[in-house]
Amino acid sequence: MHKPLVSILTPFKNSSKYLEECLNSIIDQTFEHWELILVDDHSSDNSWELADLYAQADPRIKLFKNPGEGIIEALRKAFDESSGALITRMDSDDIMVNEKLEHMVGRLIESGKGHVALGLVKYFSSEGISDGYDKYEKWLNALTLEGRNYSEIYKECVIPSPCWMVFRDDLLSSGAFVPGRYPEDYDLTFRFYENGLKCLPTDTLLHYWRDYPARTSRTHEHYDQNYFLDIKMHYFLKLDLDKSRPLTVWGAGYKGKTVAKHLIKAGQPFHWICNNPHKIGKSIYNQPMRSFKYLKDLGNPQSIITVANEDSQKIIRNYLERNGLKSMTDYFFFC
């Protein structure tokens, strides 16, 4: 069987502590027809020297400097230098399971273009995994087991940045790394969703995701919650808002207020509802706060749910479903 070339795009910055383990996990892959495009994003440690040793030892490894600054520019450079028919991304501090590439290539070849190959992920850390990351891992893997990742796309990033693979043509049709929006992995996930790429379910653990205090997603401002909400609102207004229907925002906490500001700025009318008796009847940003029961007075509404409490979310979801409303059509959980 013809084996397509897989291009692995890996930006890195000050990764010397973990880079060798990452590179060894790629070299040890059972699928050997790959090229690794390493792009150094202005490291100040000895990451470049370490990567260069690997590039000199293995012609499949190609090493470049980032001509710009930041992970998006590095990904653009890596993609420009790649030539594979299949594209995947790898974080320089993570570890691939030995069969990762073989599994993903097999799934894509079997399914054809228009699909995203995924894998289960597992966080690991020398300092232990927080409850938040543990919950995220379980939630993400539960979606991937059934290939229903897009069903909760407005809650959090539903495709892990270092554990996807697509055909090159599908990545190009989805905009590749041209947009400059952060978080870049979440933005790309929305563009896969926008272009109708189907998520392939799997029950196979393929990727070990390292967590540590200096990890970029923990420390860089581009991964602050405000950026996540910017992404959510950009794509909701573009893809899922039905302007022929009334829109409601359910919840008046921090996220509810942030969503309301976005809608006001966009000139998008909405009704504001909640189940907090202390807020009902008041006005915020000149918008009256009504009881959630007001939903029944609206004709065929869409709702953005911004309530963060998990128990309250279950109650809200049950209430909406009892009234015949459907997720991702009639209501969208934003947290």
C-alpha positions in Angstrom: 0.0 0.0 0.0 1.3 3.5 -0.8 2.3 5.3 2.3 1.6 9.1 2.2 4.2 11.5 3.6 3.2 12.9 7.0 4.4 16.4 7.8 4.8 17.0 11.6 4.8 20.7 12.4 6.6 21.5 15.7 7.3 25.0 16.9 9.5 25.2 20.0 10.8 27.8 22.4 13.1 27.1 25.3 12.1 23.4 25.3 15.5 21.9 26.0 14.3 20.2 29.2 11.7 18.1 27.3 12.7 18.3 23.6 14.8 15.2 23.5 12.0 13.0 24.9 9.6 14.5 22.4 12.0 13.9 19.4 12.7 10.4 20.5 9.0 9.6 20.6 8.7 10.7 17.0 11.8 8.8 15.8 10.4 5.7 17.5 7.1 5.8 15.5 6.1 2.5 13.9 5.0 4.6 10.8 8.3 5.8 9.4 7.3 7.9 6.3 7.3 11.3 8.0 9.1 14.6 8.0 9.5 16.7 11.1 9.5 20.5 10.6 11.0 22.1 13.6 10.8 25.9 14.0 12.7 27.7 16.7 10.7 30.7 18.1 13.7 32.6 19.3 14.9 30.3 22.1 17.3 31.6 24.7 18.4 28.2 26.0 20.2 25.4 24.1 17.0 24.1 22.3 18.4 25.0 18.9 21.7 23.2 19.4 19.8 20.1 20.7 17.4 20.1 17.7 20.3 20.6 15.3 22.0 17.5 16.6 18.8 15.5 15.7 18.5 17.2 12.3 22.1 16.3 11.4 21.5 12.7 12.5 18.1 12.1 10.7 17.4 13.7 7.2 13.7 13.5 7.9 14.1 16.3 10.5 14.3 19.8 9.1 15.2 22.8 11.3 14.3 26.5 10.8 14.3 29.8 12.6 11.0 31.6 13.0 11.1 34.6 10.7 8.5 36.3 12.8 7.5 36.0 16.4 5.1 33.7 18.2 3.5 30.3 17.6 1.3 31.3 14.7 4.2 32.7 12.7 6.2 29.6 13.6 3.4 27.3 12.4 3.1 29.3 9.2 6.8 28.8 8.6 6.6 25.1 9.4 3.7 24.6 7.0 5.4 26.6 4.2 8.4 24.3 4.5 6.3 21.1 4.6 5.5 18.8 1.7 3.4 16.0 3.1 0.0 15.0 1.9 -1.1 14.6 5.5 -0.4 17.3 8.2 -0.3 17.0 11.9 1.1 19.1 14.8 3.2 18.2 17.7 4.1 20.2 20.9 7.8 20.1 21.7 7.3 19.1 25.3 4.9 16.2 24.7 5.2 12.5 23.9 3.7 10.5 21.1 2.6 6.9 21.6 4.6 4.7 19.3 1.7 3.8 17.1 0.2 7.4 16.9 1.1 8.2 13.3 0.3 4.7 12.1 -3.2 4.8 13.7 -4.1 8.3 12.4 -2.8 7.7 8.9 -4.8 4.5 8.7 -8.0 6.2 9.9 -7.6 9.0 7.4 -6.8 6.8 4.4 -9.7 4.6 5.3 -12.1 7.5 5.6 -10.8 9.9 2.9 -10.7 13.6 2.7 -13.2 15.7 4.7 -12.2 14.1 8.0 -10.0 14.8 11.1 -8.2 11.9 12.7 -8.0 12.3 16.5 -6.7 10.3 19.5 -7.3 10.1 23.2 -4.9 12.2 25.3 -3.5 11.9 28.8 -2.1 14.6 30.9 1.1 13.9 32.9 3.2 16.0 35.2 5.9 15.5 37.8 3.9 17.7 40.1 0.5 16.0 39.6 -2.5 16.9 37.5 -5.0 19.5 38.8 -8.7 18.7 39.1 -9.4 21.2 36.3 -7.0 19.5 33.8 -8.2 16.0 34.9 -11.9 17.1 34.2 -10.8 18.6 30.8 -9.0 15.4 29.8 -12.0 13.2 30.7 -14.5 15.6 29.0 -12.3 15.8 25.8 -11.8 12.0 25.6 -15.5 11.3 26.1 -16.2 13.5 23.0 -13.5 11.9 21.0 -14.7 8.3 21.8 -17.9 9.1 19.9 -16.5 11.6 17.4 -19.0 14.2 18.7 -16.4 16.9 19.4 -18.2 19.7 17.7 -21.3 19.1 19.9 -19.7 21.2 22.7 -17.4 23.4 20.7 -18.5 26.6 22.4 -17.6 25.3 25.9 -13.8 24.7 25.3 -11.4 23.6 22.6 -12.6 20.2 21.6 -9.7 19.1 19.4 -6.4 18.9 21.3 -3.7 21.0 19.5 -1.1 18.2 19.3 -3.4 15.3 18.5 -5.1 15.8 15.1 -4.2 14.9 11.5 -5.8 16.0 8.3 -5.2 15.9 4.6 -3.2 18.9 3.4 -6.0 20.0 1.0 -8.5 20.1 3.9 -6.1 22.1 6.0 -5.7 24.6 3.2 -9.5 24.8 2.6 -9.8 25.6 6.3 -7.4 28.5 6.1 -4.4 26.6 7.6 -2.4 29.1 9.8 -3.3 32.3 7.9 -5.6 33.8 10.5 -3.8 35.5 13.4 -6.4 34.8 16.1 -5.4 33.4 19.4 -5.8 30.8 20.9 -4.7 29.4 17.5 -5.7 25.8 18.2 -9.2 26.8 19.2 -9.5 29.0 16.1 -8.4 26.2 13.8 -10.9 23.8 15.5 -13.7 26.3 14.7 -12.5 26.4 11.1 -12.5 22.6 10.8 -16.1 22.8 12.1 -17.0 25.6 9.7 -15.7 23.6 6.7 -17.5 20.5 7.7 -14.6 18.2 8.5 -15.9 15.2 10.3 -14.2 14.0 13.5 -13.2 10.4 13.4 -14.0 8.6 16.7 -11.4 6.5 18.4 -10.8 4.6 21.7 -7.0 4.6 21.4 -4.7 6.7 23.6 -2.2 8.3 21.2 -0.7 11.3 23.0 0.8 12.2 26.4 0.2 15.9 27.1 2.7 17.4 29.5 1.6 19.9 32.1 4.0 22.1 34.0 3.9 25.7 35.5 5.8 27.4 32.6 3.6 25.8 29.9 2.6 28.5 27.4 -1.2 27.8 27.8 -0.8 28.6 31.5 1.3 31.7 31.2 0.8 33.6 27.9 -1.9 36.3 27.7 -3.1 34.9 24.4 -4.6 31.9 26.3 -6.6 34.1 28.8 -10.3 33.4 29.0 -11.1 36.7 27.2 -9.4 35.4 24.1 -11.5 32.2 24.3 -14.7 34.3 24.5 -13.6 36.4 21.6 -13.2 33.3 19.5 -16.5 31.9 20.6 -18.4 35.1 19.8 -16.7 35.6 16.4 -17.7 32.1 15.2 -21.1 32.1 16.8 -22.1 35.3 15.1 -20.7 34.0 11.8 -21.9 30.3 11.9 -24.7 29.6 14.3 -26.7 32.7 15.0 -30.0 32.7 13.2 -30.9 36.4 12.9 -34.6 35.5 12.2 -34.9 34.2 15.7 -34.8 36.1 19.1 -31.5 35.6 21.0 -31.2 35.3 24.7 -28.2 35.3 27.0 -28.7 33.1 30.1 -26.5 34.2 33.1 -25.2 37.5 34.4 -21.9 36.6 35.8 -18.5 37.6 34.3 -18.9 35.5 31.2 -22.5 36.6 30.7 -21.5 40.2 30.9 -18.6 39.7 28.5 -20.9 38.0 26.0 -23.4 40.9 26.4 -20.7 43.4 25.7 -19.8 41.5 22.5 -23.4 41.5 21.3 -23.9 45.2 22.1 -20.7 46.1 20.2 -21.8 43.9 17.3 -25.3 45.6 17.2 -26.9 42.3 17.8 -30.2 42.6 19.8 -30.7 40.1 22.7 -32.8 39.3 25.7 -31.0 38.8 29.1 -32.3 36.2 31.4 -31.2 34.4 34.6 -32.5 32.5 37.6 -31.0 34.7 40.2 -33.8 36.5 42.1 -31.4 39.2 43.2 -30.7 40.3 39.6 -34.1 39.8 38.0 -35.7 43.2 37.5 -32.5 45.1 37.4 -30.7 46.6 34.3 -27.2 45.9 33.3 -25.7 47.9 30.3 -29.2 49.3 29.9 -30.5 45.7 29.3 -33.4 44.6 31.5 -32.7 41.3 33.4 -35.7 39.0 33.1 -36.6 35.6 34.7 -35.6 32.5 32.6 -39.3 31.8 32.4 -39.4 34.6 29.8 -38.0 32.2 27.3 -41.6 30.8 26.9 -42.8 34.2 25.8 -40.3 34.4 23.0 -41.1 32.8 19.7 -38.5 30.1 18.8 -35.5 31.6 20.6 -31.8 30.8 20.5 -29.9 30.9 23.8 -26.3 31.3 24.9 -25.8 29.7 28.3 -23.0 31.4 30.3 -23.7 29.8 33.7 -20.5 28.1 34.9 -21.8 26.0 37.8 -22.0 22.4 36.7 -25.1 21.5 38.8 -26.9 24.6 37.4 -25.9 23.6 33.9 -27.5 20.2 34.3 -30.7 21.8 35.6 -30.7 24.3 32.7 -30.1 21.6 30.1 -32.9 19.5 31.5 -35.2 22.5 31.5 -34.4 23.3 27.8 -34.8 19.7 26.7 -38.1 19.3 28.4 -39.3 22.3 26.4 -38.2 20.6 23.2 -35.0 22.7 22.6 -31.9 21.1 21.0 -28.3 21.7 21.7 -26.2 23.4 19.0 -29.4 24.5 17.3 -31.5 26.2 19.9 -29.0 26.6 22.8 -25.2 26.8 23.1 -23.2 26.3 26.3 -20.4 28.8 26.4 -18.8 27.4 29.6 
